[in-house]
Amino acid sequence: MVQASECAVPVPLYMEKGSTGTMVNMVLAILVGWERGCSDEERGVICDGVLGDHGVDLVKDFQGYYGLDAHGGVGPDTRGVLHEEFDFNFVEVARTSGGSTTFVQPDGSKIVWPPPPPAE
């Protein structure tokens, strides 16, 4: 059996509004902690596994703070800041977290990670 960490399929590049699952929770948990340290305002983001309106607003604030294009999705640039500032290696965590995430892409398509095993 191939482990997710050995999978040749790349981790999806984007996590847009409507994404759900383990990786959403992990990113939101980091951003909620960041917000508590940098702002007097809390948006009431709940780590419920869904990147919804409040989570997108929090991502936008984070992106703006770090000088990124504040669009609210978690893509390569935002992931880079998460790695630099919080030592959060998005790809490695996605490959080893053991959970499942549905990544909504900028075109609205959905990619489930990890991918299901090939049929025998």
C-alpha positions as semicolon CSV with decimal commas, in nm:
position;residue;x (nm);y (nm);z (nm)
1;M;0,000;0,000;0,000
2;V;0,131;0,345;-0,093
3;Q;0,130;0,593;0,193
4;A;0,014;0,950;0,127
5;S;0,368;1,071;0,205
6;E;0,496;0,852;-0,080
7;C;0,223;0,947;-0,326
8;A;0,342;1,088;-0,657
9;V;0,026;1,296;-0,696
10;P;0,102;1,654;-0,591
11;V;-0,088;1,824;-0,312
12;P;-0,337;2,068;-0,472
13;L;-0,198;2,420;-0,507
14;Y;-0,505;2,610;-0,391
15;M;-0,754;2,603;-0,106
16;E;-1,039;2,841;-0,186
17;K;-1,368;2,924;-0,013
18;G;-1,573;2,608;0,037
19;S;-1,272;2,382;0,093
20;T;-1,329;2,134;0,375
21;G;-1,133;1,897;0,595
22;T;-0,817;1,847;0,795
23;M;-0,594;2,099;0,616
24;V;-0,860;2,369;0,645
25;N;-0,866;2,316;1,022
26;M;-0,488;2,333;1,047
27;V;-0,461;2,656;0,847
28;L;-0,751;2,817;1,035
29;A;-0,597;2,722;1,371
30;I;-0,272;2,898;1,274
31;L;-0,456;3,205;1,149
32;V;-0,678;3,227;1,458
33;G;-0,363;3,221;1,673
34;W;-0,203;3,485;1,449
35;E;-0,515;3,703;1,474
36;R;-0,514;3,685;1,854
37;G;-0,153;3,802;1,860
38;C;-0,191;4,084;1,605
39;S;-0,539;4,227;1,642
40;D;-0,786;4,347;1,900
41;E;-1,066;4,215;1,681
42;E;-1,166;3,849;1,656
43;R;-1,386;3,738;1,370
44;G;-1,537;3,441;1,548
45;V;-1,370;3,192;1,317
46;I;-1,440;2,837;1,426
47;C;-1,212;2,553;1,319
48;D;-1,500;2,344;1,192
49;G;-1,329;2,210;0,881
50;V;-1,491;2,458;0,641
51;L;-1,328;2,760;0,479
52;G;-1,632;2,988;0,491
53;D;-1,691;3,363;0,484
54;H;-1,527;3,441;0,820
55;G;-1,227;3,224;0,740
56;V;-1,186;3,388;0,399
57;D;-1,192;3,731;0,568
58;L;-0,926;3,613;0,811
59;V;-0,710;3,484;0,524
60;K;-0,750;3,823;0,350
61;D;-0,635;4,006;0,664
62;F;-0,335;3,774;0,694
63;Q;-0,247;3,821;0,328
64;G;-0,278;4,199;0,353
65;Y;-0,063;4,208;0,666
66;Y;0,215;4,023;0,484
67;G;0,185;4,228;0,164
68;L;0,022;3,958;-0,047
69;D;-0,270;3,993;-0,286
70;A;-0,562;3,971;-0,039
71;H;-0,799;3,740;-0,229
72;G;-0,888;3,506;0,059
73;G;-0,769;3,178;-0,089
74;V;-0,468;2,983;0,036
75;G;-0,230;2,939;-0,256
76;P;0,146;2,913;-0,302
77;D;0,227;3,267;-0,178
78;T;0,016;3,235;0,138
79;R;0,156;2,888;0,201
80;G;0,505;3,034;0,166
81;V;0,437;3,290;0,440
82;L;0,287;3,020;0,663
83;H;0,609;2,824;0,620
84;E;0,841;3,122;0,676
85;E;0,657;3,272;0,973
86;F;0,515;2,962;1,144
87;D;0,733;2,676;1,014
88;F;0,416;2,522;0,866
89;N;0,513;2,312;0,565
90;F;0,175;2,281;0,395
91;V;0,277;2,004;0,156
92;E;0,446;1,791;0,421
93;V;0,156;1,831;0,663
94;A;-0,096;1,744;0,390
95;R;0,101;1,431;0,304
96;T;0,132;1,312;0,665
97;S;-0,178;1,443;0,847
98;G;-0,384;1,130;0,799
99;G;-0,701;1,325;0,731
100;S;-0,888;1,410;0,417
101;T;-0,936;1,752;0,260
102;T;-1,145;1,866;-0,034
103;F;-0,956;2,153;-0,198
104;V;-1,173;2,394;-0,398
105;Q;-0,966;2,537;-0,683
106;P;-0,991;2,889;-0,832
107;D;-1,199;2,752;-1,122
108;G;-1,447;2,594;-0,876
109;S;-1,332;2,238;-0,932
110;K;-1,273;2,017;-0,628
111;I;-0,979;1,791;-0,558
112;V;-0,993;1,537;-0,274
113;W;-0,664;1,479;-0,093
114;P;-0,528;1,227;-0,040
115;P;-0,644;1,077;-0,365
116;P;-0,826;0,747;-0,336
117;P;-0,610;0,437;-0,395
118;P;-0,615;0,297;-0,746
119;A;-0,867;0,024;-0,814
120;E;-0,719;-0,323;-0,828
